[in-house]
Amino acid sequence: MTDARAHLSNLSVSAQKVRLVLDLVRGKAANDALETLRFVPSLASVPVLKLLKSAVANAEENLGVSRDDLFISTIYANEAPTRKWRRFGARGKFKPVLRRSSHVTIVLSEREATK
């Protein structure tokens, strides 16, 4: 079976903050991960939850796999381009502001039936 994937580009949350949320659900069953993400009080959990729902829908529609058999085999966040803003401080000094963003990828696999 091929794996179901979902990819989110240019999420306006830093990769470091997103990784804290991803570590909570890495390796879990898809249903358990959905329930966990619903109650995480982080700003990054909302787009990650939406992305996981998309990956589950991809698996069900395109591959015909039940959501009960899916688990998160790979999940990671990479850094995206950083927007650089400028602020001016005291005595004419330049204070850079870095607005970081991230790319998130989820890969779901089907759990093998135990005999």
Secondary structure, DSSP 8 states (H G I E B T S, - for coil): ---EEEEEEEESS-HHHHHHHHHHHTT-BHHHHHHHHHT---TTHHHHHHHHHHHHHHIIIII---GGGEEEEEEEEEE---EEEEEE-GGG-EEEEEE--EEEEEEEEE-----
